[in-house]
Amino acid sequence: MPKVSSVVVPYAAYLRVYEPLGAFPEPERSYWARYARRPDRPSYQDELRRSLADLLPTPPVAVPVHESGDAFVLEVDGVVCVCPWRTRLRGWQALGELAEELPAPILDAVLPPLVRHQAAQDYERWLARNPDARPWIRTATWQVPLNWFVLVSDEERRYEKGTAEEPPLLRYRTPMVQARRRVARALRALKDAVEESPLIDGLVDVGRWLEEFHPRSLVEVDYGGLVHVLPAGELEGDHSAADVADGIEALRRGDGAAAGEAYLRLVERWRAVRDRRSAN
């Protein structure tokens, strides 16, 4: 594999589900149990570096040839929970979304049409054999989707300023039952207040995805590489989950003015992030 710079390419946020070992069938359960005991598990940035390495050959490797055997691991109250990377599956899914993210000339230069076509055919064949497959990780570039904030509360927010050796960190973790309950409550409030909304569509989608996992799983919203594009003061003052909760509660009370104020705070905050994308 070609050597990749140690410089981290940022600007992606992540929504992850960590399932308890008991949710996995054998022999996968035993594999993850052994994996969780390894002292040399890869970090959050290693997957990104590996993906970048695949873009260096000619022609580039659009999607890994083999599925990743790596995962992120948490231990909470003595229970080991695992979030498999499933890099190959996520690569196929992301490939289908690239046409909406990049202009055609740039996309063709990075991943030639023939490479994308072959990857799409491989995915179709694989999906026919694995129709129920779903990823444990969702990714968003240059934003944290507002529907993700519905899943968590401000009390679950963890912020670390970072050091010379470690980057800043901003993330939320919540039990699956709480995330599902918040989705249901938010959908009721939104549907009572508005006929249709992108937030409703996003919540329906993420709610269906969460139903695929074990009820004792953990849900994590991680700002990931976005911590590199937001100044420390803005990160520290970012309470987007609280703003979303305030807006939904205002809708539930019928207070359209307060809901509008909360929405305006969110729009201005995340528009500033997307503007930085255009500047690059």
C-alpha positions, 0 to 999 in steps of 0.5 A, spaced: 500 500 500 502 506 498 504 511 504 500 516 506 501 522 509 500 523 517 496 529 515 489 528 517 484 530 512 478 533 516 471 535 514 466 529 516 462 528 521 459 521 523 453 518 526 455 511 529 451 505 533 455 501 538 452 494 538 453 489 544 457 483 543 450 479 544 447 482 538 452 479 533 451 471 531 457 466 531 462 466 529 462 474 528 461 474 536 467 471 538 471 474 532 469 481 535 470 479 542 477 477 540 478 483 537 476 487 543 482 485 547 487 487 542 491 493 544 493 495 537 486 497 535 486 502 529 484 509 531 478 513 528 483 516 523 486 510 520 480 508 516 480 515 512 488 514 511 487 507 508 481 510 504 486 515 501 491 510 500 486 507 495 485 513 491 493 514 489 494 508 484 492 508 477 486 507 476 484 508 483 480 503 487 473 506 488 471 501 493 476 496 497 476 489 494 475 486 501 471 488 507 474 491 513 475 486 519 476 493 524 471 496 528 470 501 534 470 498 541 467 501 547 466 498 554 460 501 558 458 498 565 462 492 563 459 491 557 463 491 550 460 494 544 462 494 537 461 498 531 464 495 525 467 499 520 464 496 514 468 500 509 466 496 503 459 497 504 459 504 506 464 506 500 459 503 495 453 507 498 458 513 498 459 512 491 452 513 489 452 520 492 458 523 489 454 525 483 450 530 488 456 532 491 462 534 486 461 537 479 462 532 473 469 534 471 472 533 478 468 527 479 471 524 473 478 526 474 478 523 481 474 517 479 473 515 472 467 513 469 469 506 468 471 505 475 465 508 478 461 503 473 465 497 475 464 499 482 456 499 481 456 493 478 460 489 484 455 493 489 449 490 485 451 483 485 453 483 492 447 486 494 443 481 491 446 476 496 446 481 502 439 484 501 439 486 509 446 489 509 446 496 513 452 500 515 453 501 523 456 508 521 453 514 517 457 520 514 456 527 513 461 532 510 461 539 512 455 539 516 452 535 522 445 533 519 440 537 524 436 530 524 442 527 528 441 532 533 434 530 535 437 523 537 441 526 543 441 531 548 445 537 551 447 533 557 450 528 553 455 533 550 462 532 551 467 537 549 475 537 550 479 543 547 485 539 545 492 539 546 498 540 541 498 532 541 491 531 541 485 534 536 479 537 540 473 533 541 466 534 540 461 528 541 454 526 544 453 519 546 446 516 548 442 509 549 439 507 543 432 507 547 433 514 548 435 516 541 428 512 539 424 515 544 426 522 541 425 521 534 418 519 536 417 525 540 420 530 535 416 526 529 409 527 533 411 535 534 413 536 527 407 533 524 403 536 528 406 543 526 408 543 519 405 538 513 412 537 510 419 538 512 426 536 510 427 535 517 421 530 518 424 526 512 431 525 515 428 523 522 423 518 518 430 515 515 434 515 521 429 512 525 428 506 520 435 505 520 436 505 528 430 500 528 435 495 525 439 495 531 439 492 538 435 496 543 441 496 548 446 499 543 449 506 544 448 511 539 454 516 538 454 523 534 461 525 533 463 532 530 469 528 527 474 532 522 469 538 523 473 540 529 479 542 525 474 547 521 471 550 527 475 555 531 475 553 538 471 559 541 465 556 536 466 549 538 466 551 545 459 555 544 456 550 539 450 547 543 446 545 537 443 539 540 440 544 545 437 548 539 434 543 536 431 541 542 428 548 544 425 548 537 422 542 537 419 544 544 417 550 542 413 547 536 410 542 541 407 549 545 405 552 539 410 558 539 412 559 532 416 565 534 421 561 539 421 555 534 424 560 529 429 563 533 432 556 535 432 554 527 435 561 525 441 560 530 442 553 527 442 555 520 447 561 521 451 556 525 452 551 519 451 556 514 458 558 516 461 551 516 458 550 509 461 557 507 468 555 509 467 549 504 466 554 498 472 557 500 476 551 499 
